[in-house]
Structures are given as structure tokens and as C-alpha cells.
Amino acid sequence: MIEGERLEILLPAEEIATRVEALADRLAPRLQDGAVGLCLLIGGLWFTADLTRALSARGRHLMFDGLWLSSYGAGRESAGACDVLAGPQRDLAGRQVLILDEVADTGVSLREATRIAYAAGASEVITVVFARKPATGPSATQPDDFAWDAPGRFLVGYGMDVDGRWRDLPHIAAVD
């Protein structure tokens, strides 16, 4: 238990690493020179760091940028819309953009990030998440690729949080 919550470890750190490596194997052939890795902040940092290092080992060196969106706030359910807290700083015009996030469930963040990247002139957008949860709602946006099919539970660790807590866990756990 952590701070009165029951956590069930669903994916240990070793399995996370294995899945990131397999994802890098699938993605590397699709990526162009000069592609921009657009990390959805803050939760996507852990996954982005691991995946970009794995891609680098395969000869794919991404330019890096971040996009800070908020759809959950302090709660455990998406508000259904995103607030843009900080946009990309790098010129995306004419570039392939790899949007990276830790989890997809409603697809609200992926949809907004894709819209922003194309509005900035991206030539192609590929959305990738570590954990793909069961889609909620008929218009839920699915990622183009993912590392793990997660259960429809509230997850923490590896960038996922409850009101900013537990992002730093090296494993992924469900909060009951």
C-alpha cells in the first residue's frame, strides 16, 4: 500500500524494458531522418526517454520537443477536452512527427496533439503510446502503435499518476 491506496503491480520494470525494445524494433524502419519526437508532458517523459534511447541504438536519432496538455487535472477521469499549457517550440513544418505518450484511453490528448502537429505543418504524424487501454467512447482515438495492451483500470507508475503522485514508480500498477 502507498498512502492508503492499494496498488497491484501489473507490469514490472523488466517487462516494460522488453516491450519498449520490441516497439523500437517496429518503429525504427518507419522513421525518417529529421523526424521530431513530440513528447506529451509530463507523463510521457519516462516512455519518451526509454524509447528514444532504444531508437538511437537502432540508428534513428530523433529531434526532441514537448507538448504540454492537460485533460485529467487532479482527478481520475478525463475532462473530455485538453488544455494546452505549452506548445511545441521546434518548427514542425514538413517534418515527420512521432507523438509519444505514456497511455491512451479516451484518445483526447492524442487527438489534440495530432491536430496541433498538423496545424504546425507536419508532413506525417505517428502516434505511439506505451499503454493502450480499452477505448472509451465511439470516437476514441487509437494510437498508431503501442507497447502494451493495458486493462481498463486506473494506472500509476512509469509516468502515470494520481494528481502528480507515483509517476516515479519503475513499474506499472493499478490503483484500487
N, C-alpha and C positions, 0 to 999 in steps of 0.2 A: 504494500500500500504506500502511496505517496500522498501526503497532505490530505488524508481522509478519503481518497479515491482508490478504488480497486482497479489495478491495471493488469491486463492479461497480455503477456508478450506473445505477439503473433509472428514476428519475423526478427530473428536475431541479427546482429551486425554482420556476421559472416555470410548469411544468406543475402542480405542487402548488397554486399560487395559482389557476390556472384551474379546477381541479377543486373547490376549496373554494368559489369563487364560484358554480359550477353547482349545487353541493349546497345552498348558501344559497337559491338561486332555488327549488329544490324544497321546502325545509323551511319557508320563511317563511309560506306560506299555511296550513300545518298548526298553527302555534304560536299559543297563546293568550296574552293579556296576563297577566302574573304567572307565566309558566312559569319553572321553575328549570332552569338548565343545571348538571348534576351531572357535573363533570369527574373522570374516573378518573385518580388521581395515581399516579405522577409523569408518565408518558409522554404522557397526554392533554393536558397543558398547552399544547403548541405548537399542536395542532389546535384546541383549545378557544378559544385567543386569536384565531386567524385566523377561525374560523367565527363566533364571537360578534360580532366586528367587522363581518363581512360581513352578518350578520343585522341588526345595528344600522343599517347603511346601507339596509336594506330596511324599516325601521320596526319591527323586532322586537327589543325590549330585554329580555334575559333577566336574571333574578336569578341570582347565581352561588353555587355551593357545590362542595365537593370530597368525594370518597370515596377513601380510600387503601387499595387492595387489593394483595396480592402473591400471584402464582401461579407466578412464574418463579424468584424468588430470584436467585442468581448464575449460574444455568445457562441453557442454550439450549432447554430443553424445559419445558413446563408441568408442575407437580406434580400437576395434575388437581383441585386444590382451592385455595381462596383463604383467605389470612389477611386479616382486616380490621384494618388498622393504625390507621385513624381513620375514623369515620363522619361522615355529614353533620351540619353544625351548624345548618342552616336548617330550619324547620318545613316538611315536605313535604305535610302533611295537606291534602287537597282540591286539590292543585296538579298541573298537568301537569309531568312531569319529562322532560327531554331528557338522557339519559345519553350522554356524549361520551368516546370513547377513540380512541387512535391506530390500533389494529389489533385485528382479531378473527381468531382462528384456531380454538382449541378452544371458544371461547364461554364458558369457565368464569367469567371476570370479568364479562361481560355478564349472565350468568345470576344471579350473586351480587348484582350491583348492582341488577338488576331486582327481585330478592327483597327486598332491603333497602329500596328505594324504596316498593314496595307495602306492606311491613310498617310503614313510617312513614306510611302513609295516602295516598300519591299517587293521584290520580284516574285518571291515564293515564301510561304510561311509553313513551317512544320511544327506541330505542337507535340511535346513529349512530356510525360509525367512519370514519376516513379510509381505511384499507386493509382490505379484506376478503380474507383468504387462503382457499384451499380448505378447506372444513370437514374437521376430523379427527374421526372417530368418528360413529356413527349418531345420537347425541344432542347433537351440537354445536349451540349456539345461534347463529343467524344474526342479524345486526343488521337493524333495520328499514330503514336506508338507509346508504349508504356513498359515498365519493368515487372509490375506485379498486379494481378487482379485481386484487389483488396475486398474484404467483406464490407457490407453496409453498416459499419459501426463507427463510432467516433474514435479517431485515431490520434495518437500523440507520438512524439519522437521523430528523429530524422527530419526535423524542420516543422513537423506538425505540432500544434499547440492548443492549449486552452488559455485564452487571454494572456498569451505570451509565455506561459509556463510549459516546460517539458520539451521544448524544441530540441534541447541538447542531448536527449537520450540517444544512445548509439543504436538502439533497436526501435522497432515499431510495436506499439502496444495499443490495445483497445481500452477505452475508459468505460467502466460500467457505472 
